[in-house]
């Protein structure tokens, strides 16, 4: 599977606020990863895992410090990708103390 191909139509509902036909896994990688890890169906998550690979997703989570994910999602992906508990805890604290954490 080529990483430059357009997104499958089944992902359109997750990108309702973007011009879907213009999205590319190559140029919009961060958006696609964040959106699917935070709001995607299990099928959508499986698709992004196949396209990008678990090691790359793990590295993405670490480099972005889990930003854009809820504490519950951070804990889930921390278990899936065997991330250190201390690291996940700091991300969870940041998510809870952020602008949206106290709503």
Biopython code that builds the backbone (N, CA, C, O; Angstrom):
import numpy as np
from Bio.PDB.StructureBuilder import StructureBuilder

atoms = [
    (1, "UNK", "N", (0.832, -1.187, 0.000)),
    (1, "UNK", "CA", (0.000, 0.000, 0.000)),
    (1, "UNK", "C", (0.874, 1.246, 0.000)),
    (1, "UNK", "O", (1.820, 1.349, 0.781)),
    (2, "UNK", "N", (0.571, 2.146, -0.836)),
    (2, "UNK", "CA", (1.341, 3.375, -0.946)),
    (2, "UNK", "C", (0.853, 4.404, 0.067)),
    (2, "UNK", "O", (-0.349, 4.605, 0.237)),
    (3, "UNK", "N", (1.795, 5.046, 0.729)),
    (3, "UNK", "CA", (1.446, 6.051, 1.731)),
    (3, "UNK", "C", (0.998, 7.360, 1.095)),
    (3, "UNK", "O", (0.515, 8.245, 1.802)),
    (4, "UNK", "N", (1.142, 7.508, -0.220)),
    (4, "UNK", "CA", (0.759, 8.754, -0.865)),
    (4, "UNK", "C", (-0.661, 8.709, -1.413)),
    (4, "UNK", "O", (-1.164, 9.724, -1.896)),
    (5, "UNK", "N", (-1.300, 7.582, -1.348)),
    (5, "UNK", "CA", (-2.641, 7.484, -1.926)),
    (5, "UNK", "C", (-3.662, 8.244, -1.088)),
    (5, "UNK", "O", (-3.438, 8.557, 0.081)),
    (6, "UNK", "N", (-4.781, 8.526, -1.724)),
    (6, "UNK", "CA", (-5.836, 9.271, -1.039)),
    (6, "UNK", "C", (-6.455, 8.411, 0.059)),
    (6, "UNK", "O", (-6.303, 7.189, 0.077)),
    (7, "UNK", "N", (-7.135, 9.060, 0.947)),
    (7, "UNK", "CA", (-7.753, 8.341, 2.058)),
    (7, "UNK", "C", (-8.987, 7.586, 1.573)),
    (7, "UNK", "O", (-9.693, 8.049, 0.678)),
    (8, "UNK", "N", (-9.243, 6.416, 2.171)),
    (8, "UNK", "CA", (-10.452, 5.678, 1.791)),
    (8, "UNK", "C", (-11.717, 6.426, 2.220)),
    (8, "UNK", "O", (-11.723, 7.126, 3.233)),
    (9, "UNK", "N", (-12.765, 6.272, 1.451)),
    (9, "UNK", "CA", (-14.028, 6.979, 1.711)),
    (9, "UNK", "C", (-14.598, 6.701, 3.093)),
    (9, "UNK", "O", (-15.298, 7.543, 3.655)),
    (10, "UNK", "N", (-14.306, 5.526, 3.647)),
    (10, "UNK", "CA", (-14.844, 5.182, 4.973)),
    (10, "UNK", "C", (-14.332, 6.132, 6.068)),
    (10, "UNK", "O", (-14.902, 6.183, 7.158)),
    (11, "UNK", "N", (-13.257, 6.884, 5.777)),
    (11, "UNK", "CA", (-12.711, 7.825, 6.760)),
    (11, "UNK", "C", (-13.317, 9.220, 6.663)),
    (11, "UNK", "O", (-13.078, 10.062, 7.528)),
    (12, "UNK", "N", (-14.091, 9.465, 5.628)),
    (12, "UNK", "CA", (-14.674, 10.793, 5.407)),
    (12, "UNK", "C", (-15.402, 11.351, 6.637)),
    (12, "UNK", "O", (-15.220, 12.531, 6.938)),
    (13, "UNK", "N", (-16.212, 10.576, 7.364)),
    (13, "UNK", "CA", (-16.928, 11.145, 8.517)),
    (13, "UNK", "C", (-16.007, 11.719, 9.599)),
    (13, "UNK", "O", (-16.428, 12.587, 10.364)),
    (14, "UNK", "N", (-14.774, 11.254, 9.672)),
    (14, "UNK", "CA", (-13.859, 11.736, 10.699)),
    (14, "UNK", "C", (-13.194, 13.054, 10.311)),
    (14, "UNK", "O", (-12.559, 13.705, 11.141)),
    (15, "UNK", "N", (-13.343, 13.443, 9.043)),
    (15, "UNK", "CA", (-12.730, 14.669, 8.546)),
    (15, "UNK", "C", (-13.775, 15.571, 7.908)),
    (15, "UNK", "O", (-13.528, 16.188, 6.872)),
    (16, "UNK", "N", (-14.935, 15.642, 8.533)),
    (16, "UNK", "CA", (-16.066, 16.412, 8.008)),
    (16, "UNK", "C", (-15.735, 17.895, 7.867)),
    (16, "UNK", "O", (-16.344, 18.601, 7.063)),
    (17, "UNK", "N", (-14.761, 18.365, 8.660)),
    (17, "UNK", "CA", (-14.430, 19.790, 8.671)),
    (17, "UNK", "C", (-13.227, 20.140, 7.784)),
    (17, "UNK", "O", (-12.694, 21.246, 7.867)),
    (18, "UNK", "N", (-12.811, 19.211, 6.952)),
    (18, "UNK", "CA", (-11.688, 19.421, 6.028)),
    (18, "UNK", "C", (-12.119, 19.038, 4.617)),
    (18, "UNK", "O", (-13.031, 18.228, 4.445)),
    (19, "UNK", "N", (-11.472, 19.612, 3.609)),
    (19, "UNK", "CA", (-11.756, 19.186, 2.231)),
    (19, "UNK", "C", (-11.174, 17.778, 2.028)),
    (19, "UNK", "O", (-9.995, 17.619, 1.711)),
    (20, "UNK", "N", (-12.012, 16.783, 2.214)),
    (20, "UNK", "CA", (-11.578, 15.394, 2.285)),
    (20, "UNK", "C", (-10.760, 14.953, 1.071)),
    (20, "UNK", "O", (-9.755, 14.260, 1.226)),
    (21, "UNK", "N", (-11.169, 15.338, -0.111)),
    (21, "UNK", "CA", (-10.484, 14.900, -1.338)),
    (21, "UNK", "C", (-9.046, 15.401, -1.400)),
    (21, "UNK", "O", (-8.228, 14.831, -2.121)),
    (22, "UNK", "N", (-8.727, 16.449, -0.661)),
    (22, "UNK", "CA", (-7.373, 17.010, -0.679)),
    (22, "UNK", "C", (-6.453, 16.423, 0.377)),
    (22, "UNK", "O", (-5.245, 16.655, 0.346)),
    (23, "UNK", "N", (-7.016, 15.662, 1.314)),
    (23, "UNK", "CA", (-6.189, 15.103, 2.381)),
    (23, "UNK", "C", (-5.283, 14.003, 1.843)),
    (23, "UNK", "O", (-5.675, 13.206, 0.991)),
    (24, "UNK", "N", (-4.075, 13.985, 2.360)),
    (24, "UNK", "CA", (-3.076, 12.999, 1.957)),
    (24, "UNK", "C", (-2.370, 12.477, 3.202)),
    (24, "UNK", "O", (-2.013, 13.252, 4.090)),
    (25, "UNK", "N", (-2.172, 11.188, 3.263)),
    (25, "UNK", "CA", (-1.480, 10.591, 4.398)),
    (25, "UNK", "C", (-0.047, 11.123, 4.499)),
    (25, "UNK", "O", (0.551, 11.100, 5.574)),
    (26, "UNK", "N", (0.487, 11.591, 3.401)),
    (26, "UNK", "CA", (1.850, 12.123, 3.398)),
    (26, "UNK", "C", (1.891, 13.547, 3.952)),
    (26, "UNK", "O", (2.618, 13.813, 4.909)),
    (27, "UNK", "N", (1.133, 14.451, 3.373)),
    (27, "UNK", "CA", (1.226, 15.858, 3.779)),
    (27, "UNK", "C", (0.371, 16.192, 5.003)),
    (27, "UNK", "O", (0.637, 17.195, 5.665)),
    (28, "UNK", "N", (-0.617, 15.409, 5.317)),
    (28, "UNK", "CA", (-1.509, 15.683, 6.454)),
    (28, "UNK", "C", (-1.382, 14.616, 7.539)),
    (28, "UNK", "O", (-2.335, 14.336, 8.266)),
    (29, "UNK", "N", (-0.211, 14.036, 7.633)),
    (29, "UNK", "CA", (0.009, 12.916, 8.536)),
    (29, "UNK", "C", (-0.361, 13.220, 9.981)),
    (29, "UNK", "O", (-1.071, 12.434, 10.609)),
    (30, "UNK", "N", (0.111, 14.358, 10.529)),
    (30, "UNK", "CA", (-0.183, 14.682, 11.928)),
    (30, "UNK", "C", (-1.680, 14.807, 12.178)),
    (30, "UNK", "O", (-2.201, 14.264, 13.153)),
    (31, "UNK", "N", (-2.360, 15.515, 11.304)),
    (31, "UNK", "CA", (-3.812, 15.669, 11.430)),
    (31, "UNK", "C", (-4.507, 14.310, 11.410)),
    (31, "UNK", "O", (-5.361, 14.029, 12.251)),
    (32, "UNK", "N", (-4.143, 13.485, 10.461)),
    (32, "UNK", "CA", (-4.798, 12.186, 10.289)),
    (32, "UNK", "C", (-4.547, 11.289, 11.497)),
    (32, "UNK", "O", (-5.469, 10.644, 11.998)),
    (33, "UNK", "N", (-3.309, 11.248, 11.960)),
    (33, "UNK", "CA", (-3.002, 10.423, 13.133)),
    (33, "UNK", "C", (-3.785, 10.907, 14.340)),
    (33, "UNK", "O", (-4.462, 10.120, 15.002)),
    (34, "UNK", "N", (-3.696, 12.205, 14.628)),
    (34, "UNK", "CA", (-4.369, 12.746, 15.822)),
    (34, "UNK", "C", (-5.876, 12.509, 15.761)),
    (34, "UNK", "O", (-6.482, 12.087, 16.746)),
    (35, "UNK", "N", (-6.468, 12.777, 14.621)),
    (35, "UNK", "CA", (-7.920, 12.631, 14.479)),
    (35, "UNK", "C", (-8.346, 11.172, 14.637)),
    (35, "UNK", "O", (-9.325, 10.884, 15.326)),
    (36, "UNK", "N", (-7.625, 10.259, 14.008)),
    (36, "UNK", "CA", (-8.045, 8.857, 14.067)),
    (36, "UNK", "C", (-7.751, 8.230, 15.429)),
    (36, "UNK", "O", (-8.532, 7.404, 15.902)),
    (37, "UNK", "N", (-6.643, 8.604, 16.066)),
    (37, "UNK", "CA", (-6.370, 8.063, 17.402)),
    (37, "UNK", "C", (-7.338, 8.622, 18.439)),
    (37, "UNK", "O", (-7.633, 7.959, 19.433)),
    (38, "UNK", "N", (-7.829, 9.827, 18.217)),
    (38, "UNK", "CA", (-8.721, 10.426, 19.209)),
    (38, "UNK", "C", (-10.197, 10.194, 18.907)),
    (38, "UNK", "O", (-10.997, 10.062, 19.833)),
    (39, "UNK", "N", (-10.578, 10.142, 17.624)),
    (39, "UNK", "CA", (-12.000, 10.081, 17.281)),
    (39, "UNK", "C", (-12.378, 8.968, 16.322)),
    (39, "UNK", "O", (-13.558, 8.777, 16.025)),
    (40, "UNK", "N", (-11.398, 8.239, 15.840)),
    (40, "UNK", "CA", (-11.671, 7.224, 14.828)),
    (40, "UNK", "C", (-12.335, 5.978, 15.384)),
    (40, "UNK", "O", (-12.211, 5.658, 16.566)),
    (41, "UNK", "N", (-13.034, 5.289, 14.512)),
    (41, "UNK", "CA", (-13.598, 3.982, 14.863)),
    (41, "UNK", "C", (-12.443, 2.980, 14.947)),
    (41, "UNK", "O", (-11.317, 3.285, 14.555)),
    (42, "UNK", "N", (-12.731, 1.797, 15.457)),
    (42, "UNK", "CA", (-11.675, 0.790, 15.531)),
    (42, "UNK", "C", (-11.170, 0.444, 14.127)),
    (42, "UNK", "O", (-9.974, 0.232, 13.932)),
    (43, "UNK", "N", (-12.065, 0.390, 13.171)),
    (43, "UNK", "CA", (-11.682, 0.120, 11.783)),
    (43, "UNK", "C", (-10.742, 1.208, 11.253)),
    (43, "UNK", "O", (-9.770, 0.907, 10.559)),
    (44, "UNK", "N", (-11.030, 2.455, 11.577)),
    (44, "UNK", "CA", (-10.185, 3.571, 11.144)),
    (44, "UNK", "C", (-8.818, 3.506, 11.812)),
    (44, "UNK", "O", (-7.798, 3.768, 11.175)),
    (45, "UNK", "N", (-8.797, 3.157, 13.093)),
    (45, "UNK", "CA", (-7.538, 3.021, 13.815)),
    (45, "UNK", "C", (-6.705, 1.883, 13.202)),
    (45, "UNK", "O", (-5.495, 2.021, 13.023)),
    (46, "UNK", "N", (-7.349, 0.785, 12.890)),
    (46, "UNK", "CA", (-6.629, -0.332, 12.246)),
    (46, "UNK", "C", (-6.056, 0.103, 10.907)),
    (46, "UNK", "O", (-4.947, -0.291, 10.548)),
    (47, "UNK", "N", (-6.803, 0.911, 10.166)),
    (47, "UNK", "CA", (-6.322, 1.394, 8.872)),
    (47, "UNK", "C", (-5.055, 2.232, 9.052)),
    (47, "UNK", "O", (-4.068, 2.021, 8.348)),
    (48, "UNK", "N", (-5.080, 3.185, 9.996)),
    (48, "UNK", "CA", (-3.909, 4.050, 10.183)),
    (48, "UNK", "C", (-2.728, 3.244, 10.709)),
    (48, "UNK", "O", (-1.583, 3.543, 10.371)),
    (49, "UNK", "N", (-2.980, 2.241, 11.520)),
    (49, "UNK", "CA", (-1.895, 1.387, 12.005)),
    (49, "UNK", "C", (-1.259, 0.619, 10.857)),
    (49, "UNK", "O", (-0.039, 0.455, 10.821)),
    (50, "UNK", "N", (-2.071, 0.147, 9.921)),
    (50, "UNK", "CA", (-1.522, -0.572, 8.753)),
    (50, "UNK", "C", (-0.739, 0.370, 7.847)),
    (50, "UNK", "O", (0.307, 0.000, 7.314)),
    (51, "UNK", "N", (-1.242, 1.580, 7.677)),
    (51, "UNK", "CA", (-0.605, 2.539, 6.769)),
    (51, "UNK", "C", (0.717, 3.071, 7.312)),
    (51, "UNK", "O", (1.696, 3.187, 6.575)),
    (52, "UNK", "N", (0.741, 3.388, 8.590)),
    (52, "UNK", "CA", (1.867, 4.093, 9.177)),
    (52, "UNK", "C", (2.774, 3.169, 9.977)),
    (52, "UNK", "O", (3.989, 3.360, 10.018)),
    (53, "UNK", "N", (2.183, 2.177, 10.607)),
    (53, "UNK", "CA", (2.976, 1.245, 11.409)),
    (53, "UNK", "C", (2.977, 1.620, 12.878)),
    (53, "UNK", "O", (2.954, 2.797, 13.236)),
    (54, "UNK", "N", (3.002, 0.614, 13.710)),
    (54, "UNK", "CA", (2.938, 0.847, 15.150)),
    (54, "UNK", "C", (4.159, 1.590, 15.695)),
    (54, "UNK", "O", (4.019, 2.430, 16.583)),
    (55, "UNK", "N", (5.333, 1.297, 15.184)),
    (55, "UNK", "CA", (6.526, 1.986, 15.674)),
    (55, "UNK", "C", (6.446, 3.483, 15.378)),
    (55, "UNK", "O", (6.793, 4.306, 16.225)),
    (56, "UNK", "N", (5.993, 3.830, 14.188)),
    (56, "UNK", "CA", (5.860, 5.246, 13.824)),
    (56, "UNK", "C", (4.778, 5.922, 14.668)),
    (56, "UNK", "O", (4.946, 7.069, 15.082)),
    (57, "UNK", "N", (3.674, 5.223, 14.926)),
    (57, "UNK", "CA", (2.622, 5.798, 15.780)),
    (57, "UNK", "C", (3.131, 5.995, 17.210)),
    (57, "UNK", "O", (2.838, 7.006, 17.847)),
    (58, "UNK", "N", (3.884, 5.032, 17.698)),
    (58, "UNK", "CA", (4.482, 5.152, 19.034)),
    (58, "UNK", "C", (5.387, 6.378, 19.093)),
    (58, "UNK", "O", (5.307, 7.170, 20.032)),
    (59, "UNK", "N", (6.245, 6.533, 18.089)),
    (59, "UNK", "CA", (7.148, 7.684, 18.023)),
    (59, "UNK", "C", (6.366, 8.994, 17.906)),
    (59, "UNK", "O", (6.755, 10.012, 18.479)),
    (60, "UNK", "N", (5.267, 8.957, 17.162)),
    (60, "UNK", "CA", (4.437, 10.156, 17.028)),
    (60, "UNK", "C", (3.864, 10.553, 18.386)),
    (60, "UNK", "O", (3.904, 11.726, 18.760)),
    (61, "UNK", "N", (3.335, 9.586, 19.120)),
    (61, "UNK", "CA", (2.782, 9.872, 20.449)),
    (61, "UNK", "C", (3.837, 10.499, 21.348)),
    (61, "UNK", "O", (3.563, 11.469, 22.055)),
    (62, "UNK", "N", (5.032, 9.947, 21.321)),
    (62, "UNK", "CA", (6.116, 10.456, 22.171)),
    (62, "UNK", "C", (6.517, 11.862, 21.741)),
    (62, "UNK", "O", (6.649, 12.751, 22.582)),
    (63, "UNK", "N", (6.710, 12.069, 20.460)),
    (63, "UNK", "CA", (7.163, 13.383, 20.001)),
    (63, "UNK", "C", (6.110, 14.469, 20.208)),
    (63, "UNK", "O", (6.454, 15.637, 20.389)),
    (64, "UNK", "N", (4.835, 14.094, 20.182)),
    (64, "UNK", "CA", (3.751, 15.064, 20.395)),
    (64, "UNK", "C", (3.251, 15.079, 21.845)),
    (64, "UNK", "O", (2.341, 15.832, 22.190)),
    (65, "UNK", "N", (3.851, 14.249, 22.671)),
    (65, "UNK", "CA", (3.492, 14.144, 24.095)),
    (65, "UNK", "C", (1.999, 13.911, 24.282)),
    (65, "UNK", "O", (1.396, 14.371, 25.252)),
    (66, "UNK", "N", (1.418, 13.185, 23.332)),
    (66, "UNK", "CA", (0.012, 12.825, 23.441)),
    (66, "UNK", "C", (-0.966, 13.976, 23.286)),
    (66, "UNK", "O", (-2.158, 13.808, 23.545)),
    (67, "UNK", "N", (-0.487, 15.142, 22.868)),
    (67, "UNK", "CA", (-1.376, 16.306, 22.732)),
    (67, "UNK", "C", (-2.538, 15.998, 21.796)),
    (67, "UNK", "O", (-2.372, 15.366, 20.753)),
    (68, "UNK", "N", (-3.709, 16.458, 22.196)),
    (68, "UNK", "CA", (-4.909, 16.250, 21.404)),
    (68, "UNK", "C", (-5.704, 15.028, 21.824)),
    (68, "UNK", "O", (-6.804, 14.799, 21.321)),
    (69, "UNK", "N", (-5.157, 14.243, 22.740)),
    (69, "UNK", "CA", (-5.849, 13.043, 23.220)),
    (69, "UNK", "C", (-6.327, 13.270, 24.650)),
    (69, "UNK", "O", (-5.718, 14.022, 25.410)),
    (70, "UNK", "N", (-7.409, 12.619, 24.997)),
    (70, "UNK", "CA", (-7.951, 12.725, 26.351)),
    (70, "UNK", "C", (-7.126, 11.850, 27.298)),
    (70, "UNK", "O", (-6.401, 10.964, 26.845)),
    (71, "UNK", "N", (-7.230, 12.090, 28.605)),
    (71, "UNK", "CA", (-6.522, 11.226, 29.548)),
    (71, "UNK", "C", (-6.841, 9.740, 29.347)),
    (71, "UNK", "O", (-5.950, 8.895, 29.428)),
    (72, "UNK", "N", (-8.086, 9.432, 29.091)),
    (72, "UNK", "CA", (-8.466, 8.030, 28.867)),
    (72, "UNK", "C", (-7.776, 7.468, 27.620)),
    (72, "UNK", "O", (-7.270, 6.346, 27.634)),
    (73, "UNK", "N", (-7.760, 8.259, 26.548)),
    (73, "UNK", "CA", (-7.090, 7.821, 25.322)),
    (73, "UNK", "C", (-5.584, 7.682, 25.538)),
    (73, "UNK", "O", (-4.963, 6.749, 25.029)),
    (74, "UNK", "N", (-5.002, 8.608, 26.289)),
    (74, "UNK", "CA", (-3.573, 8.526, 26.586)),
    (74, "UNK", "C", (-3.241, 7.240, 27.326)),
    (74, "UNK", "O", (-2.253, 6.571, 27.022)),
    (75, "UNK", "N", (-4.071, 6.904, 28.294)),
    (75, "UNK", "CA", (-3.840, 5.649, 29.041)),
    (75, "UNK", "C", (-3.957, 4.437, 28.121)),
    (75, "UNK", "O", (-3.143, 3.515, 28.192)),
    (76, "UNK", "N", (-4.969, 4.443, 27.261)),
    (76, "UNK", "CA", (-5.164, 3.331, 26.325)),
    (76, "UNK", "C", (-3.945, 3.161, 25.416)),
    (76, "UNK", "O", (-3.377, 2.073, 25.327)),
    (77, "UNK", "N", (-3.546, 4.251, 24.739)),
    (77, "UNK", "CA", (-2.418, 4.157, 23.813)),
    (77, "UNK", "C", (-1.110, 3.899, 24.551)),
    (77, "UNK", "O", (-0.193, 3.296, 23.993)),
    (78, "UNK", "N", (-1.017, 4.345, 25.792)),
    (78, "UNK", "CA", (0.161, 4.030, 26.600)),
    (78, "UNK", "C", (0.307, 2.540, 26.822)),
    (78, "UNK", "O", (1.414, 2.002, 26.778)),
    (79, "UNK", "N", (-0.816, 1.871, 27.060)),
    (79, "UNK", "CA", (-0.788, 0.412, 27.234)),
    (79, "UNK", "C", (-0.490, -0.271, 25.904)),
    (79, "UNK", "O", (0.351, -1.168, 25.840)),
    (80, "UNK", "N", (-1.173, 0.149, 24.848)),
    (80, "UNK", "CA", (-0.980, -0.467, 23.527)),
    (80, "UNK", "C", (0.480, -0.395, 23.106)),
    (80, "UNK", "O", (1.033, -1.373, 22.603)),
    (81, "UNK", "N", (1.109, 0.765, 23.311)),
    (81, "UNK", "CA", (2.475, 0.973, 22.842)),
    (81, "UNK", "C", (3.520, 0.865, 23.941)),
    (81, "UNK", "O", (4.669, 1.265, 23.752)),
    (82, "UNK", "N", (3.121, 0.319, 25.100)),
    (82, "UNK", "CA", (4.045, 0.041, 26.196)),
    (82, "UNK", "C", (4.905, 1.260, 26.534)),
    (82, "UNK", "O", (6.131, 1.175, 26.619)),
    (83, "UNK", "N", (4.234, 2.386, 26.724)),
    (83, "UNK", "CA", (4.933, 3.616, 27.082)),
    (83, "UNK", "C", (5.096, 3.673, 28.601)),
    (83, "UNK", "O", (4.250, 3.158, 29.333)),
    (84, "UNK", "N", (6.166, 4.288, 29.076)),
    (84, "UNK", "CA", (6.393, 4.360, 30.526)),
    (84, "UNK", "C", (5.242, 5.066, 31.248)),
    (84, "UNK", "O", (4.766, 6.109, 30.802)),
    (85, "UNK", "N", (4.812, 4.497, 32.345)),
    (85, "UNK", "CA", (3.706, 5.041, 33.131)),
    (85, "UNK", "C", (3.981, 6.474, 33.552)),
    (85, "UNK", "O", (3.086, 7.318, 33.509)),
    (86, "UNK", "N", (5.207, 6.755, 33.956)),
    (86, "UNK", "CA", (5.565, 8.112, 34.393)),
    (86, "UNK", "C", (5.344, 9.114, 33.263)),
    (86, "UNK", "O", (4.857, 10.221, 33.492)),
    (87, "UNK", "N", (5.702, 8.723, 32.053)),
    (87, "UNK", "CA", (5.525, 9.586, 30.885)),
    (87, "UNK", "C", (4.036, 9.838, 30.621)),
    (87, "UNK", "O", (3.617, 10.974, 30.402)),
    (88, "UNK", "N", (3.258, 8.773, 30.645)),
    (88, "UNK", "CA", (1.810, 8.892, 30.431)),
    (88, "UNK", "C", (1.191, 9.765, 31.519)),
    (88, "UNK", "O", (0.352, 10.617, 31.227)),
    (89, "UNK", "N", (1.596, 9.560, 32.760)),
    (89, "UNK", "CA", (1.055, 10.362, 33.864)),
    (89, "UNK", "C", (1.311, 11.853, 33.652)),
    (89, "UNK", "O", (0.440, 12.675, 33.936)),
    (90, "UNK", "N", (2.492, 12.206, 33.158)),
    (90, "UNK", "CA", (2.781, 13.632, 32.928)),
    (90, "UNK", "C", (1.910, 14.170, 31.796)),
    (90, "UNK", "O", (1.452, 15.311, 31.865)),
    (91, "UNK", "N", (1.677, 13.381, 30.770)),
    (91, "UNK", "CA", (0.808, 13.801, 29.670)),
    (91, "UNK", "C", (-0.628, 13.969, 30.157)),
    (91, "UNK", "O", (-1.318, 14.914, 29.775)),
    (92, "UNK", "N", (-1.068, 13.039, 31.005)),
    (92, "UNK", "CA", (-2.434, 13.110, 31.545)),
    (92, "UNK", "C", (-2.589, 14.375, 32.381)),
    (92, "UNK", "O", (-3.596, 15.073, 32.267)),
    (93, "UNK", "N", (-1.597, 14.675, 33.221)),
    (93, "UNK", "CA", (-1.655, 15.909, 34.026)),
    (93, "UNK", "C", (-1.734, 17.131, 33.123)),
    (93, "UNK", "O", (-2.510, 18.050, 33.384)),
    (94, "UNK", "N", (-0.945, 17.143, 32.078)),
    (94, "UNK", "CA", (-0.966, 18.276, 31.144)),
    (94, "UNK", "C", (-2.331, 18.403, 30.473)),
    (94, "UNK", "O", (-2.842, 19.509, 30.297)),
    (95, "UNK", "N", (-2.920, 17.263, 30.097)),
    (95, "UNK", "CA", (-4.239, 17.284, 29.458)),
    (95, "UNK", "C", (-5.306, 17.779, 30.434)),
    (95, "UNK", "O", (-6.216, 18.507, 30.040)),
    (96, "UNK", "N", (-5.200, 17.391, 31.694)),
    (96, "UNK", "CA", (-6.175, 17.807, 32.691)),
    (96, "UNK", "C", (-6.023, 19.272, 33.078)),
    (96, "UNK", "O", (-7.000, 19.919, 33.453)),
    (97, "UNK", "N", (-4.800, 19.802, 32.989)),
    (97, "UNK", "CA", (-4.538, 21.188, 33.363)),
    (97, "UNK", "C", (-4.637, 22.146, 32.202)),
    (97, "UNK", "O", (-4.539, 23.359, 32.388)),
    (98, "UNK", "N", (-4.830, 21.621, 31.005)),
    (98, "UNK", "CA", (-4.892, 22.468, 29.813)),
    (98, "UNK", "C", (-6.209, 23.214, 29.726)),
    (98, "UNK", "O", (-7.070, 23.096, 30.598)),
    (99, "UNK", "N", (-6.344, 23.966, 28.684)),
    (99, "UNK", "CA", (-7.538, 24.793, 28.463)),
    (99, "UNK", "C", (-8.799, 23.950, 28.515)),
    (99, "UNK", "O", (-9.791, 24.357, 29.121)),
    (100, "UNK", "N", (-8.775, 22.793, 27.895)),
    (100, "UNK", "CA", (-9.980, 21.960, 27.826)),
    (100, "UNK", "C", (-10.098, 20.987, 28.990)),
    (100, "UNK", "O", (-11.126, 20.326, 29.139)),
    (101, "UNK", "N", (-9.071, 20.889, 29.808)),
    (101, "UNK", "CA", (-9.079, 19.920, 30.894)),
    (101, "UNK", "C", (-10.048, 20.218, 32.007)),
    (101, "UNK", "O", (-10.464, 19.303, 32.718)),
    (102, "UNK", "N", (-10.415, 21.452, 32.180)),
    (102, "UNK", "CA", (-11.291, 21.835, 33.300)),
    (102, "UNK", "C", (-12.708, 22.162, 32.877)),
    (102, "UNK", "O", (-13.445, 22.798, 33.630)),
    (103, "UNK", "N", (-13.093, 21.751, 31.718)),
    (103, "UNK", "CA", (-14.444, 22.111, 31.271)),
    (103, "UNK", "C", (-15.490, 21.233, 31.874)),
    (103, "UNK", "O", (-16.677, 21.407, 31.598)),
]
sb = StructureBuilder()
sb.init_structure("model")
sb.init_model(0)
sb.init_chain("A")
sb.init_seg("    ")
for serial, (resi, resn, name, xyz) in enumerate(atoms, 1):
    if name == "N":
        sb.init_residue(resn, " ", resi, " ")
    sb.init_atom(name, np.array(xyz, "f"), 0.0, 1.0, " ", f" {name:<3s}", serial, name[0])
structure = sb.get_structure()
